[in-house]
Amino acid sequence: MFDLELKIAIAAVREAAVLSRNVQGTISASATEKADRSPVTVADLGAQALVCSRIRLAFPSDPIIAEEGSSILQKPENRTLADRVVEHVNGLRADADFRTVIEWVDLGGHKEYADRFWTLDPIDGTKGFLRGDQYAIALALVCDGLVQVSAVACPNLCLPDTGSERGILMTAVRGEGTKIYGLQSVMEIASTRVSLISSPEEIRFCESVESAHTSHSTAGKIAGIMGIRAEPIRLDSQAKYNMVAAGEAEIYMRLPSDRHYVENIWDHAAGALLVEEAGGCVTDVHGKQLDFGLGYQLKANRGIIATNGLVHESLLGAINEAGVK
């Protein structure tokens, strides 16, 4: 039913991954030491331009809710930054110039709910990208409030039994399962399923590297309540959803670190479908289904948990016992 949408989504995130790898290859140690964010800004905006232009060409009526906007590129003092974005986009699209790139980036400026729309995080995992570690390009199609198609490219992620190729592409279509491909070869590695582990002694859980994104201390308390012995797997971006979907972890916890924070849909839509179609379960920390029908934010939800399904209820119980609100 969504064959064309999946085909376009795969092409879009793969092209964006090429650009992101090109930009990541320019990051120097000195830039990292100085906390220079310009490389990720170049990759963010360049990737968004490429993905949004492909979506608009294939589906001209579809709104796109994406993370970035072009205003930073249009400031005179940022002309050097803008030139770098255009250079990287032009390296993959010969027809791209400054004005075109601005237009393509701003195709992602929709913010309100629509019966059918795409949502994109062009570089999910900013600090992972800058460290040369994990990040993702995450794209999803939402129809009538349900995620129907997702494609998540993880250029630096390697999973067991996926061969020597670095980088994976994971896709899902509602009702059709989740699949893993080599990012460069686009050779299907396998249909994937969540793990069957439910014993606390064997449970592995993922969380964000940055404590600003989730409460590490609360996650540790919950793990203790459940009897989980393994140390947390900390990695950036929606790659954590990929880990659960591929059976490499049983739990992903993104616990509220700020009582006022509201999650953005582009951080979760694509990854959530990967886990669900691999046989897992995704809810907020109170067991509510994620509501993608309220514009660009998950206003009806609090925090996120993704599991293999077998441990979901026990995790919700531990979260409640830990006093998470």
PAMIRO-326534 format. One line per 5 residues: their letters; for each residue x, y negated, z of N, C-alpha, C, O. Coordinates in steps of 0.001 Angstrom, whole numbers, m for minus. Example, Ala and Ser with C-alpha at 12.3 -4.5 7.8 and 13.67 -1.06 7.14 Angstrom:
// residues 2
AS) 13190/5690/7800/12300/4500/7800/13200/3300/7800/14236/3319/8465; 12850/2250/7080/13670/1060/7140/12900/m30/7870/13409/m1138/8039;
END
This chain:
// residues 325
MFDLE) 820/1212/0/0/0/0/854/m1263/0/469/m2286/m566; 2015/m1179/640/2899/m2338/730/4235/m2059/37/5282/m2526/485; 4193/m1310/m1039/5431/m924/m1729/6219/m2135/m2219/7433/m2198/m2026; 5552/m3091/m2845/6255/m4260/m3360/6800/m5110/m2216/7929/m5596/m2279; 5992/m5286/m1168/6450/m6081/m27/7711/m5480/587/8644/m6207/929;
LKIAI) 7740/m4157/728/8921/m3504/1290/10126/m3676/370/11230/m3956/838; 9923/m3515/m909/11016/m3671/m1871/11613/m5066/m1789/12835/m5217/m1761; 10762/m6089/m1752/11247/m7469/m1679/11933/m7721/m342/12968/m8386/m292; 11365/m7195/742/11965/m7394/2062/13369/m6793/2127/14284/m7403/2679; 13534/m5604/1566/14850/m4958/1558/15848/m5792/769/16961/m6036/1236;
AAVRE) 15461/m6228/m417/16357/m7036/m1248/16728/m8330/m544/17875/m8772/m609; 15758/m8937/127/15985/m10234/775/16966/m10118/1934/17908/m10907/2020; 16766/m9150/2830/17657/m9073/3990/19038/m8566/3593/20029/m8921/4231; 19119/m7751/2560/20442/m7298/2097/21251/m8456/1526/22447/m8574/1794; 20604/m9305/745/21312/m10457/187/21751/m11401/1305/22864/m11926/1285;
AAVLS) 20865/m11609/2281/21218/m12455/3417/22372/m11852/4209/23208/m12583/4740; 22422/m10529/4294/23513/m9871/5011/24851/m10091/4307/25881/m10245/4965; 24841/m10108/2981/26068/m10392/2239/26566/m11787/2589/27748/m11977/2874; 25666/m12757/2569/26055/m14129/2922/26574/m14185/4351/27600/m14814/4610; 25884/m13538/5279/26301/m13615/6682/27678/m12992/6881/28487/m13504/7655;
RNVQG) 27944/m11895/6190/29263/m11281/6294/30336/m12191/5716/31438/m12287/6256; 30009/m12857/4618/30963/m13796/4030/31297/m14920/5000/32456/m15307/5146; 30265/m15438/5660/30489/m16519/6621/31223/m16005/7847/32139/m16664/8340; 30836/m14837/8344/31491/m14299/9535/32974/m14074/9295/33783/m14175/10218; 33327/m13771/8056/34728/m13565/7723/35563/m14826/7786/36791/m14754/7759;
TISAS) 34915/m15989/7870/35651/m17265/7940/35859/m17737/9370/36552/m18730/9594; 35268/m17040/10350/35349/m17499/11735/36743/m17220/12285/37217/m16085/12255; 37382/m18248/12778/38722/m18113/13348/38633/m17989/14860/37622/m18345/15466; 39706/m17477/15465/39750/m17366/16921/39645/m18734/17574/39018/m18878/18624; 40254/m19734/16960/40216/m21079/17544/38795/m21625/17547/38395/m22309/18489;
ATEKA) 38030/m21329/16500/36650/m21791/16446/35833/m21143/17552/34998/m21792/18183; 36079/m19856/17782/35361/m19149/18840/35706/m19727/20203/34828/m19917/21044; 36993/m20006/20422/37441/m20559/21694/36832/m21936/21959/36585/m22295/23111; 36594/m22697/20910/36032/m24040/21053/34505/m24032/21031/33873/m25088/21023; 33916/m22830/21022/32459/m22692/20970/31886/m23444/19771/30858/m24114/19872;
DRSPV) 32568/m23321/18640/32135/m23983/17411/30955/m23214/16819/31105/m22068/16394; 29789/m23844/16793/28584/m23181/16300/28381/m23354/14795/27424/m22818/14236; 29264/m24091/14138/29016/m24371/12726/28947/m23120/11856/28137/m23097/10929; 29759/m22059/12099/29624/m20870/11242/28237/m20239/11326/27675/m19848/10303; 27674/m20134/12544/26356/m19516/12642/25291/m20425/12057/24279/m19943/11549;
TVADL) 25502/m21733/12119/24567/m22662/11485/24578/m22476/9977/23526/m22478/9339; 25753/m22318/9414/25878/m22073/7970/25176/m20765/7607/24421/m20712/6636; 25423/m19719/8381/24814/m18419/8091/23304/m18454/8286/22562/m17923/7459; 22838/m19075/9371/21408/m19197/9644/20677/m19846/8471/19715/m19294/7937; 21149/m21015/8086/20450/m21787/7062/20614/m21164/5682/19678/m21159/4883;
GAQAL) 21806/m20638/5405/22012/m19984/4122/21164/m18739/3977/20558/m18514/2929; 21116/m17924/5030/20305/m16707/4994/18822/m17046/4872/18096/m16394/4121; 18369/m18064/5606/16958/m18436/5519/16603/m18922/4116/15534/m18596/3598; 17497/m19702/3498/17245/m20173/2130/17072/m18992/1176/16142/m18975/370; 17959/m18015/1265/17908/m16871/355/16643/m16048/555/15960/m15710/m412;
VCSRI) 16326/m15722/1814/15168/m14872/2090/13875/m15586/1699/13019/m15006/1030; 13735/m16839/2114/12482/m17564/1843/12251/m17749/351/11114/m17680/m116; 13325/m17983/m400/13141/m18170/m1844/12656/m16893/m2512/11840/m16941/m3433; 13161/m15736/m2045/12696/m14460/m2610/11238/m14196/m2263/10462/m13749/m3107; 10870/m14474/m1021/9481/m14266/m610/8550/m15169/m1411/7513/m14717/m1897;
RLAFP) 8914/m16446/m1552/8058/m17378/m2269/7906/m16993/m3743/6818/m17118/m4306; 8984/m16528/m4365/8922/m16139/m5773/7997/m14943/m5968/7224/m14899/m6924; 8081/m13973/m5055/7280/m12752/m5198/5845/m12931/m4719/4916/m12357/m5286; 5672/m13737/m3665/4352/m13903/m3046/4103/m15396/m2794/4181/m15853/m1654; 3808/m16141/m3839/3749/m17605/m3741/2725/m18151/m2757/2832/m19304/m2339;
SDPII) 1749/m17360/m2384/714/m17854/m1468/1000/m17531/m7/274/m17987/877; 2045/m16751/260/2304/m16309/1628/3068/m17366/2429/4154/m17775/2016; 2525/m17814/3563/3294/m18691/4456/4448/m17917/5091/4407/m16692/5206; 5476/m18660/5499/6635/m18054/6161/6909/m18818/7453/7101/m20034/7441; 6924/m18090/8560/7275/m18674/9854/8705/m18244/10160/8951/m17086/10495;
AEEGS) 9639/m19170/10045/11051/m18865/10259/11634/m19778/11329/11016/m20765/11727; 12813/m19440/11780/13374/m20137/12940/13946/m21505/12605/13860/m22421/13423; 14526/m21663/11428/15313/m22855/11153/14564/m23896/10319/13520/m23618/9729; 15135/m25106/10292/14659/m26193/9442/15859/m26915/8853/16980/m26744/9332; 15639/m27720/7824/16750/m28318/7086/17190/m29677/7615/18118/m30266/7061;
SILQK) 16562/m30196/8661/16839/m31570/9088/18314/m31799/9388/18847/m32867/9089; 18984/m30801/9979/20399/m30957/10307/21253/m31168/9058/22270/m31860/9102; 20831/m30565/7944/21604/m30682/6706/21435/m32032/6033/22264/m32431/5215; 20374/m32730/6372/20076/m33981/5687/20643/m35208/6391/20467/m36333/5922; 21319/m34995/7511/21958/m36103/8204/23309/m36400/7555/24099/m35483/7334;
PENRT) 23581/m37658/7252/24842/m38017/6564/26085/m37485/7274/27053/m37096/6620; 26066/m37467/8602/27253/m37020/9337/27489/m35520/9211/28556/m35030/9582; 26498/m34779/8687/26632/m33323/8535/26838/m32908/7080/26554/m31769/6709; 27323/m33816/6275/27474/m33495/4842/28442/m32337/4613/28222/m31510/3727; 29510/m32274/5404/30466/m31167/5249/29795/m29833/5553/29995/m28848/4841;
LADRV) 29000/m29812/6613/28250/m28606/6958/27295/m28222/5834/27208/m27056/5451; 26576/m29220/5309/25635/m28966/4216/26352/m28399/2998/25861/m27475/2350; 27517/m28961/2693/28287/m28479/1539/28679/m27015/1714/28695/m26257/744; 28994/m26614/2945/29368/m25219/3203/28171/m24292/3002/28305/m23205/2439; 27002/m24727/3466/25796/m23918/3262/25536/m23727/1771/25315/m22610/1305;
VEHVN) 25565/m24831/1031/25303/m24775/m412/26346/m23893/m1106/26011/m23121/m2005; 27591/m24009/m690/28657/m23206/m1298/28385/m21706/m1135/28528/m20933/m2082; 27994/m21312/70/27751/m19886/310/26495/m19390/m413/26480/m18276/m937; 25450/m20209/m443/24242/m19807/m1172/24533/m19759/m2662/24113/m18829/m3352; 25244/m20751/m3155/25574/m20814/m4580/26460/m19653/m5016/26439/m19254/m6181;
GLRAD) 27229/m19116/m4091/28056/m17956/m4407/27235/m16722/m4755/27729/m15801/m5406; 25957/m16710/m4310/25062/m15590/m4602/23954/m15979/m5573/23385/m15117/m6243; 23649/m17259/m5650/22612/m17775/m6547/23188/m18952/m7326/23338/m20046/m6781; 23504/m18736/m8571/24168/m19771/m9366/23313/m21012/m9551/23843/m22080/m9854; 21989/m20896/m9374/21099/m22032/m9595/20908/m22885/m8341/20128/m23837/m8360;
ADFRT) 21606/m22559/m7256/21393/m23268/m5999/22232/m24536/m5925/23449/m24492/m6107; 21582/m25664/m5658/22277/m26907/m5369/21727/m27459/m4057/20883/m26822/m3426; 22190/m28625/m3643/21805/m29164/m2340/20292/m29293/m2209/19721/m28838/m1218; 19645/m29894/m3170/18202/m30124/m3086/17435/m28799/m3076/16451/m28651/m2351; 17887/m27849/m3873/17227/m26545/m3921/17342/m25821/m2588/16367/m25250/m2100;
VIEWV) 18531/m25844/m2000/18736/m25178/m716/17852/m25798/360/17272/m25078/1172; 17743/m27123/375/16863/m27801/1332/15424/m27302/1163/14753/m26981/2143; 14971/m27242/m60/13599/m26790/m331/13400/m25346/103/12369/m25009/684; 14377/m24494/m175/14252/m23087/184/14214/m22900/1706/13404/m22125/2214; 15084/m23603/2427/15086/m23495/3891/13725/m23892/4455/13187/m23229/5342;
DLGGH) 13183/m24982/3925/11939/m25518/4481/10691/m24744/4063/9591/m25052/4522; 10850/m23743/3198/9733/m22832/2939/9365/m22066/4202/8257/m21543/4320; 10303/m22002/5148/10054/m21283/6394/9476/m22151/7492/9510/m21770/8662; 8948/m23307/7140/8493/m24259/8139/7079/m24084/8649/6610/m24889/9453; 6388/m23043/8197/5016/m22831/8671/5042/m22446/10151/5941/m21724/10583;
KEYAD) 4081/m22910/10920/4061/m22607/12355/2730/m22031/12836/2678/m21432/13910; 1672/m22196/12078/354/m21766/12532/25/m20347/12048/627/m19846/11098; m927/m19724/12712/m1372/m18396/12326/m2052/m18431/10950/m2747/m19387/10607; m1834/m17380/10189/m2543/m17166/8933/m2908/m15685/8878/m2294/m14865/9561; m3908/m15343/8066/m4323/m13940/7975/m3208/m13059/7426/m3147/m11863/7712;
RFWTL) m2321/m13671/6630/m1165/m12948/6104/6/m13924/6076/m87/m14999/5484; 1127/m13537/6733/2309/m14393/6720/3546/m13546/6991/3453/m12423/7487; 4697/m14104/6658/5982/m13479/6959/6620/m14223/8121/6382/m15417/8307; 7431/m13519/8902/8212/m14183/9934/9654/m13696/9851/9918/m12510/9650; 10586/m14647/10013/11998/m14377/9742/12886/m14965/10830/12725/m16118/11230;
DPIDG) 13823/m14155/11299/14955/m14667/12066/16187/m14435/11200/16637/m13296/11068; 16741/m15492/10606/17821/m15297/9623/19124/m14808/10229/19834/m14022/9602; 19454/m15253/11432/20578/m14698/12181/20118/m14561/13623/20100/m15534/14377; 19750/m13357/13993/19293/m13069/15352/20487/m12543/16135/21048/m11500/15798; 20876/m13269/17183/22059/m12896/17959/23206/m13841/17677/24256/m13425/17188;
TKGFL) 23006/m15117/17987/23986/m16153/17663/25368/m15853/18226/26364/m15901/17503; 25426/m15548/19503/26737/m15357/20129/27383/m14054/19673/28607/m13972/19568; 26571/m13039/19403/27123/m11818/18838/27752/m12083/17480/28824/m11563/17171; 27083/m12893/16674/27622/m13258/15364/28967/m13953/15512/29920/m13625/14804; 29048/m14908/16426/30284/m15673/16604/31408/m14805/17156/32578/m15051/16862;
RGDQY) 31068/m13794/17952/32085/m12892/18495/32511/m11824/17495/33449/m11071/17756; 31835/m11751/16359/32098/m10666/15419/31451/m9381/15853/31861/m8297/15438; 30430/m9497/16694/29764/m8324/17257/28377/m8164/16617/28217/m8444/15429; 27387/m7724/17376/26088/m7383/16797/25206/m8619/16548/25125/m9536/17365; 24563/m8594/15398/23532/m9566/15054/22626/m8902/14029/22926/m7809/13549;
AIALA) 21526/m9552/13694/20574/m8941/12766/19909/m10006/11911/19781/m11162/12314; 19491/m9592/10726/18581/m10380/9897/17261/m9631/9946/17168/m8489/9494; 16235/m10281/10501/14983/m9587/10799/13812/m10250/10084/13556/m11440/10268; 13108/m9478/9275/12000/m9982/8460/10791/m9079/8638/10917/m7854/8619; 9621/m9680/8812/8403/m8890/8997/7226/m9549/8296/7165/m10772/8175;
LVCDG) 6301/m8730/7840/5035/m9185/7270/3926/m8890/8271/3785/m7761/8741; 3142/m9912/8593/2031/m9783/9538/722/m10015/8792/556/m11034/8122; m191/m9083/8906/m1510/m9198/8281/m2582/m8986/9340/m2571/m7980/10049; m3502/m9931/9447/m4589/m9841/10430/m4060/m9576/11835/m4652/m8811/12596; m2946/m10210/12168/m2387/m10114/13506/m1567/m8880/13793/m1072/m8723/14909;
LVQVS) m1401/m7985/12810/m610/m6768/12989/606/m6790/12075/505/m7151/10902; 1746/m6405/12613/2942/m6278/11781/2761/m5059/10882/2512/m3956/11369; 2884/m5259/9577/2670/m4178/8617/3947/m3689/7950/4052/m2515/7593; 4915/m4580/7780/6166/m4233/7107/7305/m4892/7869/7181/m6039/8297; 8405/m4184/8043/9575/m4821/8635/10844/m4295/7986/10917/m3152/7536;
AVACP) 11842/m5174/7953/13175/m4810/7486/14174/m5536/8374/14149/m6762/8482; 15050/m4769/9006/16048/m5336/9908/17424/m4864/9459/17720/m3670/9501; 18255/m5795/9033/19625/m5487/8634/20552/m5795/9798/20515/m6891/10357; 21385/m4825/10163/22374/m4992/11230/23755/m4745/10615/24215/m3604/10578; 24414/m5794/10137/25654/m5614/9369/26809/m4979/10127/27713/m4420/9507;
NLCLP) 26802/m5052/11460/27919/m4507/12225/27561/m3271/13042/28390/m2769/13801; 26339/m2780/12893/25895/m1659/13719/26209/m322/13050/25890/m107/11880; 26831/556/13802/27087/1924/13342/26401/2885/14308/26556/2765/15523; 25664/3810/13782/24969/4804/14599/25542/6189/14325/26023/6446/13222; 25498/7085/15309/25971/8459/15080/25219/9115/13923/24040/8845/13692;
DTGSE) 25919/9966/13216/25321/10756/12131/24841/9915/10956/24009/10361/10165; 25371/8687/10842/24991/7860/9695/26158/7667/8738/26104/6803/7862; 27209/8459/8894/28334/8376/7981/29302/7283/8378/29187/6690/9451; 30257/7022/7500/31324/6068/7808/30976/4639/7418/31699/3706/7766; 29877/4466/6701/29527/3122/6248/29166/2222/7423/28393/2609/8299;
RGILM) 29730/1024/7433/29430/74/8501/28215/m743/8120/28129/m1275/7014; 27289/m838/9035/26080/m1616/8794/24922/m734/8376/25062/149/7530; 23756/m994/8998/22561/m230/8648/21411/m1170/8309/21390/m2333/8712; 20479/m640/7573/19218/m1305/7286/18124/m366/7758/18063/790/7339; 17262/m865/8629/16164/m49/9120/14858/m688/8667/14681/m1900/8788;
TAVRG) 13945/125/8146/12681/m389/7633/11519/399/8210/11667/1543/8640; 10354/m246/8207/9138/444/8631/7946/m148/7908/7893/m1349/7641; 7003/702/7599/5691/297/7094/4666/968/7992/4769/2162/8269; 3684/212/8445/2706/760/9381/2040/2008/8794/1515/1987/7681; 2075/3081/9564/1487/4340/9144/2382/5211/8296/1997/6319/7921;
EGTKI) 3610/4714/7979/4506/5465/7095/5847/5800/7724/6708/6378/7061; 6042/5450/8983/7279/5814/9672/8404/4804/9497/8261/3790/8815; 9524/5115/10135/10718/4269/10131/11852/5018/9446/12026/6221/9644; 12621/4294/8638/13731/4897/7909/15007/4092/8107/14976/2883/8336; 16133/4802/8012/17445/4165/8117/18179/4328/6789/18208/5408/6199;
YGLQS) 18769/3221/6338/19568/3215/5115/20954/2656/5427/21127/1881/6368; 21937/3059/4625/23200/2358/4640/22975/966/4070/22308/819/3046; 23515/m46/4713/23232/m1414/4297/23777/m1714/2908/23123/m2397/2120; 24954/m1218/2604/25540/m1498/1295/25060/m515/228/24739/m912/m892; 25013/740/574/24668/1757/m433/23166/1841/m669/22736/2278/m1736;
VMEIA) 22370/1435/296/20914/1610/305/20563/3074/65/19530/3391/m525; 21430/3948/526/21132/5373/504/20397/5707/1800/20847/5357/2892; 19263/6388/1663/18510/6732/2859/19278/7755/3674/19633/8827/3184; 19529/7405/4929/20254/8298/5824/19299/9292/6457/19574/10490/6519; 18166/8771/6929/17208/9660/7583/15939/8912/7922/15944/7693/8095;
STRVS) 14856/9657/8014/13709/9144/8743/14086/9265/10203/14773/10212/10587; 13657/8338/11014/14145/8323/12384/13009/8478/13371/11872/8093/13102; 13338/9051/14525/12382/9215/15609/13040/8807/16920/14256/8908/17085; 12216/8347/17837/12711/8041/19172/13151/9330/19861/12813/10430/19423; 13908/9176/20941/14402/10356/21652/13283/11001/22470/12238/10395/22708;
LISSP) 13523/12228/22888/12568/12964/23720/13011/13015/25179/12499/13814/25963; 13956/12167/25535/14483/12155/26899/13505/11450/27839/12996/10372/27532; 13255/12072/28977/12420/11440/29998/13019/11565/31393/12541/10933/32335; 14063/12379/31528/14708/12570/32823/15481/11313/33213/16286/10829/32417; 15263/10768/34410/15963/9551/34834/17481/9670/34737/18164/8689/34440;
EEIRF) 18004/10854/34983/19461/11039/34928/20026/10841/33528/21220/10593/33362; 19158/10953/32521/19631/10853/31142/19191/9569/30438/19684/9264/29352; 18281/8822/31034/17730/7634/30378/18816/6574/30163/19616/6289/31053; 18819/6005/28962/19721/4902/28622/18861/3676/28319/17836/3788/27646; 19274/2502/28814/18483/1318/28510/19345/191/27961/20510/29/28324;
CESVE) 18731/m578/27073/19382/m1724/26442/18871/m3023/27044/17737/m3106/27516; 19718/m4017/27020/19307/m5366/27375/20223/m6353/26665/21251/m5969/26106; 19844/m7618/26690/20634/m8659/26030/21962/m8860/26736/22080/m8651/27943; 22955/m9268/25970/24251/m9619/26550/24104/m10853/27430/24656/m10920/28528; 23349/m11830/26928/23219/m13101/27626/22184/m13017/28745/21038/m12630/28513;
SAHTS) 22595/m13381/29956/21672/m13352/31090/20595/m14418/30960/19559/m14332/31619; 20827/m15431/30112/19808/m16458/29897/18597/m15890/29170/17505/m16453/29248; 18784/m14777/28463/17703/m14177/27685/16876/m13182/28485/15722/m12913/28152; 17463/m12643/29528/16760/m11635/30327/17371/m11596/31708/18519/m12004/31889; 16636/m11118/32674/17146/m11055/34042/17892/m9742/34259/17272/m8695/34449;
HSTAG) 19233/m9800/34232/20037/m8602/34440/19815/m8021/35834/19746/m6803/36001; 19703/m8891/36826/19550/m8404/38198/18230/m7659/38376/18177/m6621/39036; 17166/m8197/37779/15873/m7517/37878/15891/m6197/37127/15321/m5207/37586; 16552/m6181/35959/16668/m4928/35199/17398/m3868/36019/17022/m2696/36004; 18445/m4288/36735/19170/m3353/37585/18302/m2813/38712/18391/m1638/39068;
KIAGI) 17467/m3674/39267/16548/m3252/40328/15549/m2226/39797/15272/m1220/40451; 15008/m2492/38598/14042/m1578/37982/14701/m231/37676/14114/826/37904; 15926/m289/37158/16646/954/36869/16833/1763/38148/16706/2988/38136; 17139/1071/39263/17292/1758/40535/16006/2409/40999/16024/3531/41504; 14891/1718/40833/13591/2278/41214/13290/3539/40412/12742/4505/40945;
MGIRA) 13651/3527/39130/13383/4683/38269/14395/5807/38442/14181/6917/37953; 15494/5528/39132/16528/6544/39303/17471/6643/38118/18150/7656/37953; 17522/5604/37289/18415/5598/36124/19850/5400/36601/20137/4491/37380; 20725/6242/36136/22120/6205/36583/23050/5533/35580/24084/4989/35966; 22701/5564/34318/23586/5039/33276/23691/3524/33356/22735/2838/33717;
EPIRL) 24850/3020/33018/25037/1577/32920/24258/1055/31720/24084/1774/30736; 23787/m192/31791/23024/m731/30655/23882/m867/29405/25083/m1128/29479; 23244/m685/28266/23881/m947/26975/23537/m2388/26617/22373/m2702/26369; 24524/m3252/26588/24266/m4667/26317/24726/m5008/24906/25895/m4841/24558; 23800/m5479/24120/24114/m5926/22768/23129/m7012/22357/22015/m7102/22872;
DSQAK) 23569/m7816/21429/22766/m8949/20988/21760/m8522/19924/21931/m7503/19255; 20709/m9323/19784/19804/m9281/18642/18805/m8128/18687/18756/m7358/19646; 18010/m8032/17620/17026/m6962/17500/17672/m5617/17223/16975/m4618/17044; 18984/m5581/17187/19675/m4287/17115/19255/m3387/18272/19342/m2164/18165; 18800/m3978/19378/18332/m3175/20514/17092/m2363/20135/16940/m1217/20561;
YNMVA) 16221/m2952/19346/15063/m2197/18850/15540/m1042/17968/15005/64/18040; 16546/m1305/17138/17084/m253/16281/17609/908/17113/17430/2070/16750; 18254/593/18226/18808/1634/19090/17705/2531/19650/17846/3753/19675; 16614/1925/20096/15498/2719/20626/14852/3532/19505/14568/4717/19678; 14620/2895/18357/13978/3588/17239/14812/4767/16752/14264/5781/16321;
AGEAE) 16131/4638/16819/17028/5699/16333/17294/6767/17376/18023/7721/17108; 16711/6624/18573/16915/7623/19606/18223/7489/20345/18652/8428/21015; 18874/6327/20238/20146/6093/20914/19965/5416/22263/20935/5225/22996; 18751/5058/22595/18393/4528/23914/16912/4813/24107/16162/4946/23139; 16498/4905/25366/15094/5194/25652/14307/3947/26015/13080/3934/25921;
IYMRL) 15007/2899/26431/14348/1686/26924/15083/442/26436/16313/404/26411; 14324/m562/26052/14834/m1916/25858/14001/m2819/26745/12777/m2865/26618; 14658/m3538/27641/13962/m4472/28521/14392/m5901/28226/15579/m6225/28246; 13412/m6745/27954/13653/m8187/27887/12733/m8801/28946/11567/m9098/28689; 13287/m8976/30119/12513/m9402/31275/12539/m10917/31406/13549/m11545/31087;
PSDRH) 11456/m11508/31867/11407/m12965/31988/12499/m13481/32922/12603/m13047/34069; 13310/m14407/32421/14322/m15045/33263/13884/m16440/33674/14516/m17079/34515; 12799/m16906/33073/12265/m18239/33335/10750/m18138/33250/10219/m17666/32245; 10059/m18566/34270/8603/m18382/34294/7880/m19219/33245/6697/m19006/32978; 8594/m20168/32655/7963/m21014/31641/8266/m20554/30209/7662/m21049/29257;
YVENI) 9195/m19612/30059/9634/m19250/28707/8584/m18426/27979/7988/m17515/28553; 8361/m18757/26700/7455/m18016/25835/8271/m17462/24668/9020/m18201/24029; 8130/m16179/24391/8893/m15551/23306/8405/m16028/21943/7219/m16295/21750; 9342/m16129/21002/9013/m16461/19612/8802/m15186/18810/9473/m14179/19041; 7879/m15232/17878/7523/m14005/17169/8653/m13471/16304/8766/m12261/16107;
WDHAA) 9503/m14374/15778/10562/m13895/14887/11609/m13076/15634/12390/m12358/15009; 11638/m13174/16958/12588/m12392/17745/12124/m10957/17985/12904/m10142/18478; 10872/m10624/17650/10336/m9327/18043/9489/m8612/16993/9383/m7387/17037; 8889/m9331/16059/7924/m8709/15148/8531/m7539/14376/7978/m6440/14371; 9656/m7777/13732/10249/m6732/12895/10708/m5546/13735/10437/m4397/13388;
GALLV) 11398/m5820/14832/11912/m4744/15668/10820/m3910/16309/10947/m2691/16429; 9751/m4569/16718/8663/m3839/17382/8069/m2773/16473/7788/m1663/16925; 7873/m3095/15200/7305/m2106/14285/8258/m937/14070/7815/202/13924; 9562/m1206/14048/10528/m109/13904/10339/925/15008/10320/2128/14749; 10200/444/16236/10053/1363/17374/8715/2090/17319/8655/3303/17518;
EEAGG) 7647/1352/17050/6320/1974/17021/6228/3050/15950/5693/4131/16200; 6745/2765/14759/6658/3730/13667/7626/4896/13838/7511/5913/13155; 8586/4741/14760/9475/5864/15081/8912/6708/16219/9556/7654/16673; 7698/6362/16682/7042/7152/17713/7107/6559/19100/6661/7186/20060; 7666/5336/19231/7795/4716/20530/6644/3780/20859/5620/3764/20176;
CVTDV) 6831/3005/21913/5793/2112/22406/6404/756/22738/7490/686/23313; 5709/m321/22379/6170/m1679/22668/5014/m2462/23271/3930/m2524/22691; 5244/m3059/24431/4249/m3914/25080/4984/m5055/25779/6209/m5152/25712; 4221/m5914/26449/4876/m6857/27342/5082/m6173/28698/4776/m4989/28847; 5594/m6904/29676/5956/m6267/30942/4731/m5884/31771/4862/m5202/32787;
HGKQL) 3551/m6312/31349/2321/m5933/32036/1526/m4882/31264/397/m4557/31633; 2114/m4355/30197/1460/m3304/29430/534/m3798/28348/m160/m2995/27725; 501/m5099/28102/m358/m5656/27053/307/m5534/25694/1518/m5715/25563; m494/m5226/24685/27/m5201/23325/499/m6592/22910/m74/m7595/23335; 1530/m6653/22092/2024/m7945/21630/1021/m8546/20664/539/m7869/19756;
DFGLG) 709/m9820/20860/m305/m10514/20060/379/m11452/19083/855/m12523/19462; 424/m11037/17812/1045/m11839/16763/26/m12714/16034/267/m13159/14912; m1099/m12952/16674/m2165/m13729/16053/m2300/m15132/16599/m3358/m15748/16469; m1227/m15656/17218/m1324/m16968/17870/m272/m17948/17374/190/m18801/18132; 107/m17833/16116/1115/m18750/15585/2514/m18233/15828/2750/m17025/15810;
YQLKA) 3456/m19157/16059/4859/m18762/16084/5340/m18244/17442/6493/m17834/17571; 4474/m18259/18448/4878/m17778/19760/3959/m16667/20269/2797/m16565/19878; 4519/m15838/21153/3744/m14782/21804/3134/m15349/23086/3506/m14966/24195; 2193/m16266/22904/1642/m17026/24032/841/m16163/24994/672/m16526/26159; 348/m15029/24522/m481/m14173/25371/329/m13110/26091/m234/m12280/26804;
NRGII) 1650/m13124/25914/2490/m12065/26461/3591/m12619/27362/3957/m13792/27301; 4099/m11713/28201/5153/m12067/29153/6238/m11012/29080/6017/m9860/29455; 7418/m11402/28595/8500/m10446/28462/8167/m9359/27459/7068/m9335/26905; 9117/m8454/27225/8937/m7368/26254/9591/m6108/26792/10686/m6163/27353; 8921/m4966/26622/9587/m3680/26846/9284/m2763/25657/8159/m2709/25161;
ATNGL) 10309/m2055/25223/10172/m1068/24152/10763/239/24664/11858/258/25226; 10036/1319/24468/10507/2616/24966/10221/3720/23961/9599/3506/22921; 10699/4910/24311/10395/6082/23489/8974/6586/23724/8578/7604/23158; 8210/5886/24551/6831/6276/24834/6722/7188/26037/5812/7026/26851; 7625/8140/26168/7566/9108/27265/7810/8462/28619/7315/8949/29636;
VHESL) 8561/7379/28644/8913/6746/29926/8192/5408/30111/8488/4664/31046; 7250/5105/29222/6640/3780/29247/5850/3522/30532/6003/2475/31160; 5023/4461/30910/4189/4257/32090/5033/4167/33360/4764/3345/34236; 6049/5014/33451/6905/4958/34638/7683/3648/34680/7926/3108/35759; 8073/3135/33522/8759/1835/33471/7825/719/33916/8220/m149/34695;
LGAIN) 6592/737/33427/5620/m280/33845/5397/m236/35353/5268/m1278/35995; 5351/974/35920/5204/1109/37369/6375/531/38113/6195/m132/39135; 7585/772/37617/8784/238/38258/8844/m1284/38148/9276/m1969/39074; 8401/m1802/36994/8366/m3251/36805/7414/m3892/37819/7716/m4931/38407; 6279/m3260/38005/5296/m3766/38975/5864/m3688/40395/5700/m4620/41182;
EAGVK) 6531/m2574/40720/7118/m2408/42050/8222/m3428/42301/8433/m3866/43431; 8929/m3802/41222/10012/m4775/41354/9497/m6201/41505/10269/m7121/41774; 8185/m6383/41329/7593/m7692/41527/7714/m8645/40359/7638/m9862/40527; 7903/m8084/39162/8004/m8947/37974/6647/m9555/37676/5648/m8841/37589; 6609/m10860/37522/5344/m11574/37243/5272/m12040/35797/4283/m12653/35394;
END
